[in-house]
Amino acid sequence: MRALSVEQMRERDRQTIAEGVPGRILMDRAGYAVALAVKHVIERSGCFPGVLLVAGRGNNGGDAFSAARYLLIWGYDVAVRLAGVHTELKGDALFHYERMTEDGIVCLDCPVEVAWHSLSPMDEACGVVVDGLLGTGAQGAPHGVTAAAIDYINRLSEQVYVVSIDIPSGVNGNTGLAEGEAVRADATICLAAPKTGFLAEEAKAWLGTVDVVDIGIAVSREKDAPLEPELLCAQDVRGVFPRRDYNAHKGTYGHVLLIGGAPGYAGAVMMAGSAALSSGCGLVSILTPSGVADAVTVQLPPAMVKCGAVTEVGSLSLEAVRDLPLDRYSAILLGPGMTVHPDTRRIVELVTGRAECPVILDADALNVFAGELDALKHSKAPLILTPHPAELARLMGVTTGELLRERLALVREASVRSDAVVMLKGVGTLVAEPTGAVRLNLTGNPGMACGGSGDVLAGLLTGFVGRGTAPFYAAGCAAFIHGRAGDFAALEQTQYAMHAEDILTHLPSAMKSLCIR
């Protein structure tokens, strides 16, 4: 979805109201969406079912008042604090404040800084705090009572989950910068469309995972900035799950081949294979060294596991793939656990030179081309590269620090130089295609920084491509769903205890959040 500036979003909002949708209705829809997000957090995490909503005097505060009513109806303990006095409220925010108080919810006015500084997080009976202080229209550094309220939310965040409405308070909607105090959110429930500030590298420190929700504001695609990155949203990703043909059979949805594994690295191809099995593709074959094939077979009974000839170190040799019938596969993944033995490069060159289906290169299938990114441009097969920052830096002959400072420019350059779709994994995964188009994913969390996470993503992507999804679109969908599965896992296991198998376990629920069948 194309990001909008604060001014463009304000105009869309104005147009919607002019067309007959009252602002109070839009505010109520926003409150409902925020309440649903809070409900999801409480149910998945099992945290204390109490919610503190911190409201400002503008429209964000009105969204918080509406959310409080829904949460009360659903049986949660609700407390509301206003950074100001209620007599200053007006318009739609006042309307929803009055509805909230009529339902018996008490809002505590906290109009001075000392009121916030004297509050102790230890005294709060809540598992979630909702940030409804400032909206996207706020400019400059917060000050006074608003800054004090932001500071209090951040103190609370050490022990509770923080949900921001539309944008974390204190972050500039156009630039993504925090000029003073800003809320560090765990999740941002973005209303109608992402804001241009979300695309800034600096914004990632504040946003948390981002969910864009439809509240009935018509958002057309902007044509004036075609090369600006688009933010991946649930609305964009649902298309990867079209309704299935009633007469479908296992051959309808593709046959993928995963090539990888070695002694000591069998887990990589197992994780990728398991994710591919959960992707909706029809058949999964795995070619792996004879020394690990039995373990893979036991771990993944639905997959067809083939033993391959090995090198002197036990990794796959060129002979293992020389006579493969590559034309029977709809997508091929190379790399997980292959090692950087010279035969790994020869295997990649043979497969990419003969296959006509899309080929995904991950991990060691990329590492064997360090400093030679342009060599991949000669592939016969359409390529998708899935490096993490250090791998892409090696491919391009730059330092990891240089790559991280210029992520957007360098992922575009890598896509052009390799003539491939390039998925740069990490915080704010970027997906680029040679046209210059880029998509940004903001699902996921720090708990996903664990071994095997990338293998799960590679397998999921391979399955999506294998059942016929276009590579650029498939890569964006895989990144979004992988991140959402990680978010679900973190809520249940915590970011500290979760590992890659938890991401695998939550792939089905992440998919179910996007499709009904």
Beta strands, then each sheet from edge to edge (+ up, - down):
strand 1: 50-55
strand 2: 77-82
strand 3: 107-109
strand 4: 128-132
strand 5: 161-165
strand 6: 187-191
strand 7: 209-213
strand 8: 230-231
strand 9: 255-259
strand 10: 283-289
strand 11: 304-308
strand 12: 331-334
strand 13: 359-361
strand 14: 383-385
strand 15: 421-424
strand 16: 430-432
strand 17: 438-440
sheet 1: 3+ 2+ 1+ 4+ 5+ 6+ 7+
sheet 2: 8+ 17+ 16- 15+ 14+ 13+ 12+ 9+ 10+ 11+
end
